[in-house]
Amino acid sequence: MLKPKDTWNWYYDKSDDALMLDLGEEMLFRVNLPKKLLVDCAFASNEFSVEDATSFQIFYEKTSRTSLSEPRRAELVLNCVAAKRFHVPVQPKSWFFDYQPERDGYEVEEGDFIHLQNQYGEGYFMVVECGENASLCVYIELDEFNLNGSKKLRFAEPIKVMHDRMLCANALFIENPVALVS
C-alpha cells in the first residue's frame, strides 16, 4: 500500500510536458491533467503538503470498497489529490449529463461517489472538490465514458458538474453491516 511521505514533491517536467510527483526511491507518478488545466503554482516545485496527505487519506479510504486493483487505486487517488490542488477553476460542463429531478435533498460532499448519466451511458465519479452549485469530479471506472459522439472521459480524468446532475452513489461503495438474527 502506498503511504504519503513528507519527502514527496510535485514538479512540472518540461521534457515530459507533465505535472509529476516524485515519490522517492526512483518512483515517479505522472499526473493526467493537461498543461492548460494547471494553476500557475503547478509549474514550480511544491512539497506534498499536509493538506495533500489529508486528501490522500480521505480518497484512499473512500476507494477501499471499489473493485480497483491496488495500483489502479493508487493512480486514482494521486490524480484526485492533484486535481484538487492544481486544477484551474473552470465552468461546469453539465450539458454532457442528464438533469436529475429527484435528488431527495442530497448535499454533495468531498469524497462522495456519484452517478452521472447521459444518452450514451452512465458512470461513477468521485467528488474531489465541492462547490456551492457544482463540484469537480473524477471518473472512477476503467471503461471510457462517452460524453457525446466524439468526446470521452478516461479513468481518473476530472470534469466539473452541476449538482443537479448528480445522484448519490455512496451506498454502492460502502460495506453495510449485516445483523444476523436467529
Summary of the structure (lengths in Angstrom):
residues: 182
radius of gyration: 17.0
end to end distance: 38.8
largest distance: 65.2
contacts: 486
relative contact order: 0.16
helix: 27%
strand: 29%
